[in-house]
Every structure is written in structure tokens, then in C-alpha cells.
Amino acid sequence: MNWNEKIEQYKEEMKQDLAKLVSYNSVFEPSKEFPFGKANAQCLEAALAIAEKCGMRAVNLDHYCGYGEIGEGTEVIGVLGHLDIVPAGEGWNSDPFVLTEKEGHVYGRGVSDDKGAVVAAAYAIRLLKESGLDFKKRVRLIMGCNEESGSRCLAHYVEKEGSLTYGFTPDATFPGVFGEKGMISAVFSGKPSRLISVTGGSVSNVVCAHCVTRMPAGCCDSKKLIESLTMAGLQATLQQEKEEWVLDVRGTAAHASTPELGVNAISHTMKALQEAGLEDDFVEFYNEKIGLGVHGEHCGIDVQDDYGSLTFNNGVIETKQGTISGTIDIRFPVTMKSSQIVPVMEKNFQSTKGQLMILKTVEPLFFPRESKLVQSLLKAYQTVTKDLVSEPMTMGGGTYAKGIDHCIAFGCEFAGEDNHIHDANERLALKQFWLQTAIYAEAILNLLNLD
């Protein structure tokens, strides 16, 4: 079927719908009335209205999530997107909550992660309906509001509605992800002996791009401190406020699953302080157990398998009541178990100058590449794009696929593209917007035809 001709008539309407969803600053801000925040709830209502317009029945599950549904029967084909976003952060060239079109791209927080995919999937279902397809299975566009902060939305959906016959989440890359690394969330803490405070980052699953440190004036070599940071490619300023120095350091954000693509402002700050001669218990603890490594080298967990290496990220750091604490986000190889990682990490983190606490572990997701699900989605991608070279992959990022049966990540990014997800100036190429819509339509059709 020629999906491109059918998409042509809806391009402007799709952009308008995406602009509506982008206008909501749907970060995690829970309240008594709304589990994940008012903006999240409003964004969900707007998305459900889009689903209704595209021919689906709309259901709101207690503002945790919602879905648009079409078709009949006991079997359910699911497309799982999310409407929540990470904080916009700094460095944007346009308003992150106003969809801005420039040179074939649209910009705004969530256009690629994951509001654009939600709109594309809604219109894919609309195209199938208008083609006269007899939906002998139910198709659901499931839209969550808490993917970035724990996926309690999906857990609520599974509790209320059960699982899927087959499904995909358009929250990764094409032509599909048949394995997702396991995850370990932890916090570390220690008491500084000279530092006054350290503050940086906003979420654990993003490389910290901005760190501010307060310390007694004259506590180290200021020239070496700034030189160490600038030579490493960071922006750094040192100002004096009364009897304190304030060090402001700016690095580069990246997703925690690919920390090597970022420049961690916290880690470089700690290294520079030590090189500048600051003698501080917390600085020593940090550099010994974390340092600049992005694979857990300093705590003995730099392991790998045939599909990739463990990654390690400190995303947030803060100071409360004289104690500095930070977050750790680990993604470990798809063929391993958390029980192989956690004991080693706990042993190697032992110190009189700091401590570690494991908060949560999530085991990997792994599907055989030859499975019906993986092959059906791959075929959809190949049919639409004519790309017979690109292969399904494994990745470090975690998606909804881990929280529900018979589901893998499929789209929405294309290999070789950088849409600045979780960074300033997040973008989506319009040609990719239209292309993913066609791929989703073909994919849903393939899944409907599976036995």
C-alpha cells in the first residue's frame, strides 16, 4: 500500500497535533489530584482527543496513562508511547514548548521522545481505518505519563488491562531492538571535609551538564583548577562571594545509556579539584570509586558481552545537612544478571569516606532475533524504506518493553540520526515524521496478520 500518498493529506494536521502536545511541560510533578502532575494529565487528555479524532475509542486510566482503541476480539496489538518528558534544561535556541519549524526539522521538548511517535502512531491507525481494514483484533495506542521517572504508568496499565498479544514501543531506534540492557539504580554519599556544597544535574538518566561547587576561598590552586577544566573541554568560571569560592562548570548532556557521548560536569569537577590540590574526603572518595570512567572501571564492574559493555553514569548530585549524595545509573549487558554485578560493586565501594546504597535492579530484556515479533517488525521497516542492510540491535536504554509481555522497541529514530534526545534543541526531521508513520502502519498490519 502506498502510505506516502495517504499521509500527504494529513501533514499539516499532524504538525498541529504535535505542537499541541509539545506545549505541555509534562515533567514529573506529582500532586494530590494527579499522580504525575497536572501538565501530564492535560497532555494525556489532549492525546486522547487526537486518538478519538483518528477513529479510536478513548480511555483514561486514572491519569496514569490512557489508550485509544479500535477493533474487536480477545487479542490485543499494542503501540506504547509516552507523553512525559525530561526537564527542558538550558541552551535552547527556541522555546522548548513551542513547536518551531526550521530547515526541514521541528524543534521542541518531546518531539522525538516521545510525543512525535505518539502522533505518528495515531495517524498510522487512522490510515489503516480509512483503508477499510477489518480490525479482527484490537489495536491500542497506549500513552503513558511516567516513562522517564519509573514507568509506574505502564505498571498501572498492566494491572488494570493485562498484557499484549504483540506490541512495540516507538521509543528507541529502527529497525528494532531485540535486547535491552539490565539496569541498576543506586545512590552514593559521603561527608566532605572542606567542600561546602556541590549541586548538579536534574535527572539520574542524563549525563550531568551543569555543576556548581562552593568551597572556602583559597582552598586550592585556582589557576590549576580552571586550567584542568578548560583543557578537558568544559566551560568553567570561579567567582568569590565573601569567604567562599563558587565554581560553575558546564559539560555536555547525553543519555545515561551512552555516557561516552556526554561530558560529565560532576566528574570533571571532582578530578579538577583534586588536581588543584584540594584535600577533601568526598573528593577523594569520588575520584577513587567513580572518577571519569563511564563503564564502572573504578568499582570493578567494567564487564561486557557480545552485545555491548556496561555503562555507568552519575547524573545528579546534591548537598543536604552536610552530606553530599549522588545518583548512579548503570546499564549492564543483555546476557547477564544483576546478581553478577551488584555484589562486586558493593564490595568495591566500601570506604570509610563514603557509602553506596542499591535502590533498584531491572533484569535485561532479550528476544531471539528470529522470533515472529522481531521479524514482523523488521519486514515492515524493510517494506517501507527498502533498506535491507540495517539490522535489529540491542541497546542500553530502557523502554516500556521491559514492563509488558511480547513487546520490543521499534523506532522512532533512524540509524545515524541525532535528534538531541534529552538535550537542548531536541528535534525531529519532518521527512522522518512522515516515514515513521508509514512504517507504523505497515507494522501494525503485519502484527494483525500474525497467528
URNOR-V907693 format. One line per field, one symbol per residue. ss: DSSP state (H for helix, E for strand, C for the rest). phi: phi as a letter, one per 30 degrees, with the letter a starting at -180 (. if undefined). psi: psi as a letter, one per 30 degrees, with the letter a starting at -180 (. if undefined). A space follows every 10 residues. Layout:
ss=???
phi=???
psi=???
This chain:
ss=CCHHHHHHCC HHHHHHHHHH HHCCCCCCCC CCCCCCCHHH HHHHHHHHHH HHHCCCEEEE ECCCEEEEEE CCCCCEEEEE EECCCCCCCC CCCCCCCCCE EECCEEECCC CCCCHHHHHH HHHHHHHHHH CCCCCCCEEE EEEECCHHHC CHHHHHHHHH HCCCCEEEEC CEECCCEEEE CEEEEEEEEE ECCCEEEEEE CCCCCECCCE EEEEEECCCC CHHHHHHHHH HCCCEEEEEE ECCEEEEEEE CECCEHHHHH HCECHHHHHH HHHHHCCCCC HHHHHHHHHC CCCCCCHHHC CCCEECCEEC EEECCCEEEE CCEEEEEEEE EECCCCCHHH CHHHHHHHCC CCCCEEEEEE EECCEECCCC CHHHHHHHHH HHHHHCCCCC CCEEECCCCH HHHCCCEEEC CEECCCCCCC CCCCCCEEEH HHHHHHHHHH HHHHHHHHCC C
phi=.ddddddedc eddddddded dddcddddbd bddbdbjddd dddddddddd ddddjcdcbc ciidaaacbb jbjcdbccbc cbcdbdedic jdcaddcbdc cahibccldj dcbbdddddd dddddddddd diddddbdcb ccbcbbddbk hdddeddddd ciccdbabcd bbbdckbcab ddbbcbbbaa cdcbecabba ibbdcbddcb bbbcadeida dddddddedd ddjccbbbbc bhccccccbb cbdadddbdd dcbddddddd ddddddjdcb ddedddddcb icdcbiedci cdcabdclcd cbbccbbabb hiccbbcbcc ccedcccddd cedddddddd adcabbbdca bbddcacedd dedddddedd ddddcidccd bebcacdcbe edcadhbbda icdceicbch dibdiebbdd ddeddddddd ddddddddcd d
psi=kieeeeeefg eeeeeeeeee effkihljik leekfgleee eeeeeeeeee eeegglkkkj iggelllkkk lllfkkkkjj llflllkeal gkfljfgjkk kkhglkklkf efigeeeeee eefeeeeeef fgkjjflkkk jkjlggefhf hfeeeeeeee faalelllji hcllhljfkk llkkklklll klfekelkkl lelfgkkkfk kkkklkkgfa jeeeeeeeee fgglkkkjlk jcglkjjjkk bkllkffiff fljjeeeeee eeeefggkjk eeeeeefefd afkgggefgg gillaffllk lkkjekklkk hgkklllkjk jlkfgllfff eeeeeeeffk lfgllkkkek kkllkkkkfg leeeeeeeee eeeefgjgek kllllfkklf ffgllhklkj aflkkfkjgh kgllhklkke eeeeeeeeee eeeeeeeffk .
